[in-house]
Every structure is written in C-alpha cells, then in structure tokens.
Amino acid sequence: KFEISRVLFNPAADEYLAVAGFAQCHVFTLGPKGEIADRLRVGPEEWPLDGMNGALLDVDWVPGRTCALSITVSAHVAVFDLAKSSVAPVLTVSLPPRESDGAPARIAASAFTPRLGENRLLV
C-alpha cells in the first residue's frame, strides 16, 4: 500500500499500467476485461527517501517500447527493460558534479525525444 502520485498507461502496449508513488513504482498487466492479471514492482522495494532527493520525481514509458520504463529521481534516471529485470536497470544516467563546488548535480526532470529513429533522453 502506498500513496499514488502518477498513473500512466503504456502508449505502445495499453495492457501495461504504471502506478507510482513517492517511494514505489508498480506495473500492472491488465486482462481483456480490465482485470489485474499481474503486478510487478519496479526498482528497489522502497526508493531511499531523504526529502525530494530520494523521492520518485517522474515515471515514463520509453516511446515505442512495450517493456521499457524510466524512473527519475534527483540523483539519476534509471531505465528498466521489464522483459529482462524489474530490479536492475539496463541504463542509469546521472549528471557530473557541479564545477563550482563539486557537489552532486541534481536532476529535476527527464524526457524522451525521438531523433533519427532513436529515443534521446533529455535531463
């Protein structure tokens, strides 16, 4: 049980529904009559919460991919290929430390954009 902050159907496969809170994300597989056929937790059981630094900021389906989901936290963007693993991301993107003081850079948002037949991740 968790507080829901985002609900998002997969445009490439409408039987997949991502439901995210501030510390958890689950993907539900819906049957032909809209019933829940399966439930999959994505990422760690609870993402480490330390204010907004650890909270899930965003969840997005990777465009054109039926099983790829990205989760954005301030430290990084993790992309999961759910056909392979719901625990270990296939890609993690973080920003280099700030030049001014060496402190970790924080991500506020991310988005995918298609370019030349590929998806590009903007952070």
DSSP file (Angstrom, degrees, kcal/mol; ACC not computed):
  #  RESIDUE AA STRUCTURE BP1 BP2  ACC     N-H-->O    O-->H-N    N-H-->O    O-->H-N    TCO  KAPPA ALPHA  PHI   PSI    X-CA   Y-CA   Z-CA
    1    1 A K              0   0    0      0, 0.0     2,-0.3     0, 0.0     0, 0.0   0.000 360.0 360.0 360.0 131.2    0.0    0.0    0.0
    2    2 A F        -     0   0    0     18,-0.0     2,-0.4    22,-0.0    18,-0.0  -0.985 360.0 -90.6-154.5 161.0    1.4    3.4   -1.0
    3    3 A E        -     0   0    0     -2,-0.3    19,-0.5     1,-0.1     2,-0.4  -0.617  44.4-133.8 -76.2 126.8    0.3    6.9   -1.8
    4    4 A I        +     0   0    0     -2,-0.4    17,-0.3    17,-0.2     3,-0.1  -0.679  35.6 162.2 -88.5 131.2   -0.2    7.2   -5.6
    5    5 A S        +     0   0    0     15,-3.2     2,-0.3    -2,-0.4    16,-0.2   0.534  66.8  26.2-118.9 -16.1    1.2   10.3   -7.4
    6    6 A R  E     -A   20   0A   0     14,-2.1    14,-2.9    52,-0.0     2,-0.4  -0.982  51.3-174.6-154.0 137.3    1.2    9.1  -11.0
    7    7 A V  E     +A   19   0A   0     -2,-0.3     2,-0.4    12,-0.2    12,-0.2  -0.999  17.2 172.2-131.5 128.6   -0.7    6.7  -13.2
    8    8 A L  E     -A   18   0A   0     10,-2.7    10,-2.9    -2,-0.4     2,-0.2  -0.937  22.8-147.0-148.4 117.0    0.4    6.1  -16.8
    9    9 A F  E     -A   17   0A   0     -2,-0.4     8,-0.2     8,-0.2    52,-0.2  -0.507  33.5-110.3 -75.0 150.6   -0.7    3.6  -19.5
   10   10 A N  E >   -A   13   0A   0      6,-2.2     3,-1.0     3,-0.5     6,-0.3  -0.744  20.5-153.9 -81.9 115.9    1.9    2.5  -21.9
   11   11 A P  T 3  S+     0   0    0      0, 0.0     3,-0.3     0, 0.0    -1,-0.2   0.777  95.7  50.6 -62.2 -25.2    1.1    4.0  -25.3
   12   12 A A  T 3  S+     0   0    0     53,-0.3     2,-0.2     1,-0.3    54,-0.2   0.634 128.5  17.9 -86.7 -14.7    2.9    1.1  -27.1
   13   13 A A  E X   -A   10   0A   0     -3,-1.0     3,-2.2     3,-0.2    -3,-0.5  -0.668  67.6-165.8-157.1  92.1    1.1   -1.6  -25.1
   14   14 A D  E 3  S+     0   0A   0      1,-0.3    -2,-0.0    -3,-0.3    -1,-0.0   0.478  81.8  73.6 -70.6   0.5   -2.1   -0.4  -23.4
   15   15 A E  E 3  S+     0   0A   0     -5,-0.1    15,-3.1    14,-0.1     2,-0.5   0.554  84.4  81.3 -84.0  -6.9   -2.4   -3.5  -21.2
   16   16 A Y  E <   - B   0  29A   0     -3,-2.2    -6,-2.2    -6,-0.3     2,-0.5  -0.875  59.4-176.0-103.2 128.7    0.5   -2.2  -19.1
   17   17 A L  E     -AB   9  28A   0     11,-2.6    11,-3.1    -2,-0.5     2,-0.5  -0.981  12.6-152.6-126.1 118.9   -0.3    0.4  -16.5
   18   18 A A  E     -AB   8  27A   0    -10,-2.9   -10,-2.7    -2,-0.5     2,-0.5  -0.789  11.9-173.2 -90.6 131.4    2.5    2.1  -14.4
   19   19 A V  E     -AB   7  26A   0      7,-3.2     7,-2.7    -2,-0.5     2,-0.4  -0.984  10.0-178.8-126.8 118.0    1.4    3.3  -10.9
   20   20 A A  E     +AB   6  25A   0    -14,-2.9   -15,-3.2    -2,-0.5   -14,-2.1  -0.900  13.6 180.0-123.7 147.9    3.9    5.3   -8.9
   21   21 A G        -     0   0    0      3,-3.1   -17,-0.2    -2,-0.4    35,-0.1  -0.307  54.5 -79.9-115.3-154.7    4.1    6.9   -5.5
   22   22 A F  S    S+     0   0    0    -19,-0.5    34,-2.2    -2,-0.2   -18,-0.1   0.669 127.1  17.8 -86.5 -17.3    6.9    8.9   -3.9
   23   23 A A  S    S+     0   0    0    -20,-0.2    24,-2.5    32,-0.2     2,-0.3   0.429 122.6  46.4-132.4  -3.6    8.8    5.7   -2.9
   24   24 A Q        -     0   0    0    -21,-0.2    -3,-3.1    22,-0.2     2,-0.4  -0.975  51.0-164.7-142.5 154.3    7.4    2.8   -5.0
   25   25 A C  E     -B   20   0A   0     17,-0.5    17,-2.9    -2,-0.3     2,-0.3  -0.994  10.9-178.8-139.0 134.5    6.5    2.0   -8.6
   26   26 A H  E     -BC  19  41A   0     -7,-2.7    -7,-3.2    -2,-0.4     2,-0.5  -0.963  16.3-148.0-129.7 147.7    4.4   -0.9   -9.8
   27   27 A V  E     -BC  18  40A   0     13,-3.0    13,-2.3    -2,-0.3     2,-0.4  -0.978  14.9-159.0-115.4 127.3    3.4   -2.1  -13.3
   28   28 A F  E     -BC  17  39A   0    -11,-3.1   -11,-2.6    -2,-0.5     2,-0.6  -0.864   8.0-146.9-105.0 137.4    0.1   -3.8  -13.6
   29   29 A T  E     -BC  16  38A   0      9,-2.4     8,-3.3    -2,-0.4     9,-1.4  -0.922  19.8-150.3-100.3 124.8   -0.8   -6.0  -16.5
   30   30 A L  E     - C   0  36A   0    -15,-3.1     6,-0.2    -2,-0.6     5,-0.1  -0.772   5.2-135.2-100.3 140.4   -4.5   -5.7  -17.4
   31   31 A G    >   -     0   0    0      4,-3.5     3,-2.0    -2,-0.4    -1,-0.1  -0.195  40.2 -85.4 -80.9 179.3   -6.6   -8.5  -18.9
   32   32 A P  T 3  S+     0   0    0      0, 0.0    -1,-0.1     0, 0.0    -2,-0.0   0.732 130.1  46.7 -61.8 -23.6   -9.0   -8.2  -21.7
   33   33 A K  T 3  S-     0   0    0      2,-0.1    -2,-0.0     0, 0.0    -3,-0.0   0.254 124.4 -99.5-101.5  11.6  -11.9   -7.2  -19.3
   34   34 A G  S <  S+     0   0    0     -3,-2.0     2,-0.1     1,-0.3     3,-0.0   0.493  77.8 140.1  86.4   3.3   -9.7   -4.7  -17.4
   35   35 A E        -     0   0    0      1,-0.1    -4,-3.5    -5,-0.1     2,-0.6  -0.452  63.5-100.4 -78.3 154.3   -9.0   -7.0  -14.5
   36   36 A I  E     +C   30   0A   0     -6,-0.2    -6,-0.2     1,-0.2     3,-0.1  -0.652  42.3 172.7 -77.2 116.9   -5.5   -7.1  -13.0
   37   37 A A  E     +     0   0A   0     -8,-3.3     2,-0.3    -2,-0.6    -7,-0.2   0.735  65.2   0.6 -94.8 -28.2   -3.7  -10.1  -14.4
   38   38 A D  E     -C   29   0A   0     -9,-1.4    -9,-2.4     2,-0.0     2,-0.4  -0.989  56.2-152.6-159.1 156.0   -0.2   -9.4  -12.9
   39   39 A R  E     -C   28   0A   0     -2,-0.3     2,-0.4   -11,-0.2   -11,-0.2  -0.999  12.1-174.1-137.9 133.5    1.6   -6.9  -10.7
   40   40 A L  E     -C   27   0A   0    -13,-2.3   -13,-3.0    -2,-0.4     2,-0.4  -0.991  18.1-140.9-133.5 124.5    5.3   -6.2  -10.9
   41   41 A R  E     -C   26   0A   0     -2,-0.4     2,-0.5   -15,-0.2   -15,-0.2  -0.693  20.7-148.6 -81.5 136.2    7.3   -3.9   -8.5
   42   42 A V        -     0   0    0    -17,-2.9   -17,-0.5    -2,-0.4    45,-0.2  -0.916  56.6  -9.1-111.2 130.4   10.0   -1.9  -10.4
   43   43 A G  S    S-     0   0    0     43,-4.1    45,-0.1    -2,-0.5    43,-0.1  -0.367 112.5 -14.1  83.3-165.7   13.2   -0.9   -8.7
   44   44 A P  S    S-     0   0    0      0, 0.0   -19,-0.3     0, 0.0     3,-0.2  -0.206  74.0-102.7 -67.1 163.0   14.0   -1.4   -5.0
   45   45 A E  S    S+     0   0    0      1,-0.3     2,-0.4   -21,-0.1   -20,-0.1   0.904 110.6   6.1 -53.8 -44.1   11.3   -2.2   -2.6
   46   46 A E  S    S-     0   0    0    -22,-0.1    -1,-0.3     3,-0.0   -22,-0.2  -0.974  81.3-127.8-139.7 126.1   11.4    1.4   -1.4
   47   47 A W        -     0   0    0    -24,-2.5     2,-0.2    -2,-0.4     9,-0.1  -0.502  45.9 -93.0 -67.6 141.4   13.5    4.1   -3.1
   48   48 A P        -     0   0    0      0, 0.0     2,-0.6     0, 0.0    -1,-0.1  -0.377  43.8-150.2 -61.7 125.0   15.6    5.8   -0.4
   49   49 A L        +     0   0    0     -2,-0.2     3,-0.1     4,-0.1   -26,-0.1  -0.867  35.4 150.9-102.7 121.6   13.7    8.9    0.8
   50   50 A D  S >  S-     0   0    0      1,-0.7     3,-1.1    -2,-0.6     2,-0.2  -0.540  76.2 -68.8-141.9  71.4   15.6   11.9    2.0
   51   51 A G  G >> S-     0   0    0      1,-0.2     4,-0.8     2,-0.2     3,-0.8  -0.532 104.4 -27.5  72.7-146.7   13.2   14.7    1.2
   52   52 A M  G 34 S+     0   0    0      1,-0.2    22,-0.5    -2,-0.2    -1,-0.2   0.621 127.3  82.1 -75.3 -11.6   12.9   15.3   -2.5
   53   53 A N  G <4 S+     0   0    0     -3,-1.1    22,-0.5     1,-0.2    21,-0.5   0.846 106.5  23.7 -62.7 -33.2   16.4   13.9   -3.1
   54   54 A G  T <4 S+     0   0    0     -3,-0.8    -1,-0.2    19,-0.1    -2,-0.2   0.562  96.8 109.2-109.7 -10.8   15.2   10.3   -3.0
   55   55 A A  S  < S-     0   0    0     -4,-0.8     2,-0.5     1,-0.1    19,-0.4  -0.322  80.7-102.0 -68.2 148.5   11.5   10.7   -4.0
   56   56 A L        -     0   0    0    -34,-2.2    17,-0.2     1,-0.2    -1,-0.1  -0.601  38.3-176.4 -67.8 119.9   10.4    9.4   -7.4
   57   57 A L        -     0   0    0     15,-3.0     2,-0.3    -2,-0.5    16,-0.2   0.818  61.4  -5.8 -88.9 -35.0   10.1   12.6   -9.4
   58   58 A D  E     -D   72   0B   0     14,-1.4    14,-2.9     2,-0.0     2,-0.4  -0.994  49.5-157.3-159.8 155.3    8.7   11.1  -12.6
   59   59 A V  E     +D   71   0B   0     -2,-0.3     2,-0.3    12,-0.2    12,-0.2  -0.997  22.4 171.8-135.9 130.9    7.9    7.8  -14.3
   60   60 A D  E     -D   70   0B   0     10,-2.3    10,-3.5    -2,-0.4     2,-0.3  -0.998  31.9-125.3-142.4 144.4    7.7    7.5  -18.1
   61   61 A W  E     -D   69   0B   0     -2,-0.3     8,-0.2     8,-0.2    51,-0.1  -0.703  38.3-112.8 -80.6 139.4    7.3    4.7  -20.7
   62   62 A V    >   -     0   0    0      6,-2.4     3,-2.0    -2,-0.3     6,-0.3  -0.638  44.0-102.7 -73.8 125.0   10.1    4.8  -23.3
   63   63 A P  T 3  S+     0   0    0      0, 0.0    -1,-0.1     0, 0.0     3,-0.1  -0.181  99.9   6.5 -55.0 133.6    8.4    5.8  -26.6
   64   64 A G  T 3  S+     0   0    0      1,-0.2     2,-0.5     2,-0.0    -2,-0.0   0.447 103.9 109.2  77.8   0.3    7.8    2.9  -28.9
   65   65 A R    <   -     0   0    0     -3,-2.0     3,-0.3     3,-0.2   -53,-0.3  -0.937  53.4-159.5-113.9 128.2    9.0    0.2  -26.4
   66   66 A T  S    S+     0   0    0     -2,-0.5    -1,-0.1     1,-0.2   -53,-0.1   0.782  91.2  28.4 -76.3 -26.4    6.5   -2.1  -24.9
   67   67 A C  S    S+     0   0    0    -55,-0.0    15,-3.3    -6,-0.0     2,-0.5   0.209  92.5 104.2-123.1  16.5    8.6   -3.1  -21.8
   68   68 A A  E     + E   0  81B   0     -3,-0.3    -6,-2.4    -6,-0.3     2,-0.4  -0.894  39.7 173.9-109.1 125.5   10.9   -0.1  -21.1
   69   69 A L  E     -DE  61  80B   0     11,-2.3    11,-3.3    -2,-0.5     2,-0.4  -0.984  15.7-152.6-129.4 135.2   10.1    2.2  -18.2
   70   70 A S  E     -DE  60  79B   0    -10,-3.5   -10,-2.3    -2,-0.4     2,-0.4  -0.886   4.7-164.5-109.9 143.4   12.2    5.1  -16.9
   71   71 A I  E     -DE  59  78B   0      7,-2.8     7,-2.8    -2,-0.4     2,-0.5  -0.994   8.8-154.4-125.8 126.2   12.2    6.3  -13.3
   72   72 A T  E     +DE  58  77B   0    -14,-2.9   -15,-3.0    -2,-0.4   -14,-1.4  -0.885  19.7 164.6-106.4 126.6   13.6    9.7  -12.4
   73   73 A V        -     0   0    0      3,-2.6     3,-0.4    -2,-0.5    34,-0.2  -0.822  53.7 -98.5-123.6 169.6   15.0   10.7   -9.0
   74   74 A S  S    S+     0   0    0    -21,-0.5    33,-3.2   -22,-0.5   -20,-0.1   0.779 121.2  49.4 -64.7 -24.5   17.2   13.7   -8.3
   75   75 A A  S    S-     0   0    0    -22,-0.5    20,-0.4     1,-0.2     2,-0.3   0.802 124.0 -24.1 -83.9 -29.6   20.4   11.6   -8.4
   76   76 A H        -     0   0    0     -3,-0.4    -3,-2.6    18,-0.2     2,-0.5  -0.983  53.5-108.0-167.6 171.1   19.7    9.8  -11.7
   77   77 A V  E     -EF  72  93B   0     16,-2.5    16,-2.7    -2,-0.3     2,-0.5  -0.987  32.3-160.5-113.5 125.4   17.4    8.4  -14.3
   78   78 A A  E     -EF  71  92B   0     -7,-2.8    -7,-2.8    -2,-0.5     2,-0.5  -0.929   1.2-159.6-110.0 128.7   17.0    4.6  -14.3
   79   79 A V  E     -EF  70  91B   0     12,-3.2    11,-2.3    -2,-0.5    12,-1.5  -0.936   9.0-162.4-109.6 124.6   15.7    2.8  -17.4
   80   80 A F  E     -E   69   0B   0    -11,-3.3   -11,-2.3    -2,-0.5     2,-0.9  -0.893  16.4-152.5-108.5 132.3   14.3   -0.7  -16.8
   81   81 A D  E >>  -E   68   0B   0     -2,-0.4     4,-2.5     7,-0.4     3,-2.2  -0.885  15.1-164.0 -96.3 100.2   13.7   -3.3  -19.5
   82   82 A L  T 34 S+     0   0    0    -15,-3.3    -1,-0.1    -2,-0.9   -14,-0.1   0.658  83.6  66.0 -67.1 -16.1   10.9   -5.1  -17.8
   83   83 A A  T 34 S+     0   0    0    -16,-0.3    -1,-0.3     2,-0.1     3,-0.1   0.729 115.7  29.5 -72.7 -21.1   11.3   -8.1  -20.1
   84   84 A K  T <4 S-     0   0    0     -3,-2.2     2,-0.3     1,-0.3    -2,-0.2   0.839 133.8 -16.4-102.1 -50.6   14.8   -8.6  -18.5
   85   85 A S     <  -     0   0    0     -4,-2.5    -1,-0.3     3,-0.1    -4,-0.2  -0.969  32.8-162.3-161.0 139.6   14.6   -7.3  -14.9
   86   86 A S  S    S+     0   0    0     -2,-0.3   -43,-4.1    -4,-0.1    -4,-0.1   0.430  98.3  46.1 -98.8  -2.1   12.3   -5.2  -12.8
   87   87 A V  S    S+     0   0    0      1,-0.2    -2,-0.1   -45,-0.2   -45,-0.0   0.790 106.3  53.0-106.6 -41.7   15.1   -4.7  -10.2
   88   88 A A  S    S-     0   0    0     -7,-0.1    -7,-0.4   -45,-0.1    -1,-0.2  -0.873  79.5-135.1-104.3 119.6   18.2   -3.9  -12.1
   89   89 A P        -     0   0    0      0, 0.0    -9,-0.3     0, 0.0     3,-0.1  -0.370   2.7-145.5 -68.6 149.5   18.1   -1.0  -14.6
   90   90 A V  S    S+     0   0    0    -11,-2.3     2,-0.3     1,-0.3   -10,-0.2   0.649  88.4  24.1 -84.9 -17.2   19.6   -1.6  -18.1
   91   91 A L  E     -F   79   0B   0    -12,-1.5   -12,-3.2     2,-0.0     2,-0.4  -0.984  61.5-174.0-149.8 135.3   20.7    2.1  -18.1
   92   92 A T  E     -F   78   0B   0     -2,-0.3     2,-0.5   -14,-0.2   -14,-0.2  -0.995   9.3-168.8-130.0 127.2   21.4    4.7  -15.4
   93   93 A V  E     +F   77   0B   0    -16,-2.7   -16,-2.5    -2,-0.4     2,-0.3  -0.961  12.1 165.8-119.1 127.7   22.1    8.3  -16.3
   94   94 A S        -     0   0    0     -2,-0.5   -18,-0.2   -18,-0.2   -19,-0.1  -0.912  33.4-111.8-133.2 164.4   23.4   10.9  -13.8
   95   95 A L        -     0   0    0    -20,-0.4    10,-0.4    -2,-0.3     3,-0.1  -0.644  34.9-105.0 -94.1 151.9   24.9   14.3  -14.2
   96   96 A P        -     0   0    0      0, 0.0     9,-0.2     0, 0.0     3,-0.1  -0.325  51.3 -82.8 -68.3 159.6   28.6   15.1  -13.4
   97   97 A P        -     0   0    0      0, 0.0     6,-0.1     0, 0.0     2,-0.1  -0.202  56.2 -88.5 -58.9 154.6   29.3   17.0  -10.2
   98   98 A R     >  -     0   0    0      5,-3.1     4,-2.0     1,-0.1     3,-0.1  -0.406  28.9-140.1 -64.4 138.8   28.9   20.8  -10.3
   99   99 A E  T  4 S+     0   0    0      1,-0.2    -1,-0.1     2,-0.2     0, 0.0   0.834  95.4  62.5 -69.3 -32.0   32.1   22.6  -11.4
  100  100 A S  T  4 S-     0   0    0      1,-0.2    -1,-0.2     3,-0.1    -2,-0.0   0.892 130.9  -5.7 -65.5 -41.2   31.7   25.4   -8.8
  101  101 A D  T  4 S-     0   0    0      2,-0.2    -2,-0.2    -3,-0.1    -1,-0.2   0.388  88.7-114.0-137.9   2.4   31.8   23.2   -5.7
  102  102 A G     <  +     0   0    0     -4,-2.0    -3,-0.1     1,-0.2     3,-0.1   0.499  65.1 146.1  76.8   1.7   32.0   19.6   -6.7
  103  103 A A        -     0   0    0      1,-0.1    -5,-3.1    -6,-0.1    -1,-0.2  -0.369  61.2 -87.8 -70.1 152.1   28.6   18.9   -5.2
  104  104 A P        -     0   0    0      0, 0.0     2,-0.2     0, 0.0    -1,-0.1  -0.356  42.5-123.1 -61.1 136.0   26.4   16.3   -6.9
  105  105 A A        -     0   0    0    -10,-0.4     2,-0.4    -9,-0.2   -10,-0.3  -0.535  25.4-137.3 -75.5 147.7   24.2   17.8   -9.6
  106  106 A R        -     0   0    0     -2,-0.2     2,-0.4   -12,-0.1   -31,-0.2  -0.891   3.5-136.5-113.0 139.2   20.5   17.1   -9.2
  107  107 A I        -     0   0    0    -33,-3.2   -31,-0.1    -2,-0.4     3,-0.1  -0.783  17.1-178.0 -92.3 132.0   18.1   16.2  -11.9
  108  108 A A        -     0   0    0     -2,-0.4     2,-0.3    15,-0.4    -1,-0.1   0.745  66.6 -14.9 -98.1 -30.8   14.7   18.0  -11.8
  109  109 A A        -     0   0    0     14,-0.4    -1,-0.4   -35,-0.1     2,-0.3  -0.980  54.6-154.0-164.0 165.0   13.1   16.2  -14.8
  110  110 A S        +     0   0    0     -2,-0.3     2,-0.3    -3,-0.1    13,-0.2  -0.974  10.8 179.2-145.2 158.9   13.7   14.0  -17.8
  111  111 A A  E     -G  122   0C   0     11,-2.0    11,-3.5    -2,-0.3     2,-0.4  -0.986  22.9-127.4-156.8 152.4   12.0   13.3  -21.1
  112  112 A F  E     -G  121   0C   0     -2,-0.3     9,-0.2     9,-0.2     7,-0.1  -0.836  23.0-175.8-102.0 143.2   12.5   11.2  -24.2
  113  113 A T  E     -G  120   0C   0      7,-2.4     7,-2.8    -2,-0.4     2,-0.2  -0.996  25.1-123.3-137.3 132.9   12.5   12.7  -27.7
  114  114 A P  E     +G  119   0C   0      0, 0.0     2,-0.3     0, 0.0     5,-0.2  -0.541  34.2 171.2 -74.9 139.0   12.7   10.8  -30.9
  115  115 A R  E >   -G  118   0C   0      3,-3.3     3,-1.6    -2,-0.2    -2,-0.0  -0.913  65.9 -16.8-150.7 120.7   15.6   11.7  -33.2
  116  116 A L  T 3  S-     0   0    0     -2,-0.3     3,-0.1     1,-0.3    -1,-0.0   0.867 128.5 -49.7  53.6  42.0   16.7    9.9  -36.3
  117  117 A G  T 3  S+     0   0    0      1,-0.3     2,-0.3     0, 0.0    -1,-0.3   0.524 122.4  95.5  79.3   5.6   14.8    6.8  -35.4
  118  118 A E  E <  S-G  115   0C   0     -3,-1.6    -3,-3.3    -5,-0.1     2,-0.5  -0.878  75.5-115.4-123.7 158.3   16.2    6.6  -31.9
  119  119 A N  E     -G  114   0C   0     -2,-0.3     2,-0.4    -5,-0.2    -7,-0.0  -0.813  27.8-159.0 -91.0 131.4   15.0    7.8  -28.5
  120  120 A R  E     -G  113   0C   0     -7,-2.8    -7,-2.4    -2,-0.5     2,-0.6  -0.915  10.6-137.5-109.1 137.4   17.1   10.5  -26.9
  121  121 A L  E     -G  112   0C   0     -2,-0.4     2,-0.5    -9,-0.2    -9,-0.2  -0.846  15.6-163.0 -97.4 123.9   17.0   11.1  -23.1
  122  122 A L  E      G  111   0C   0    -11,-3.5   -11,-2.0    -2,-0.6    -2,-0.0  -0.908 360.0 360.0-104.9 131.1   16.9   14.7  -22.0
  123  123 A V              0   0    0     -2,-0.5   -15,-0.4   -13,-0.2   -14,-0.4   0.332 360.0 360.0-125.3 360.0   17.8   15.5  -18.4
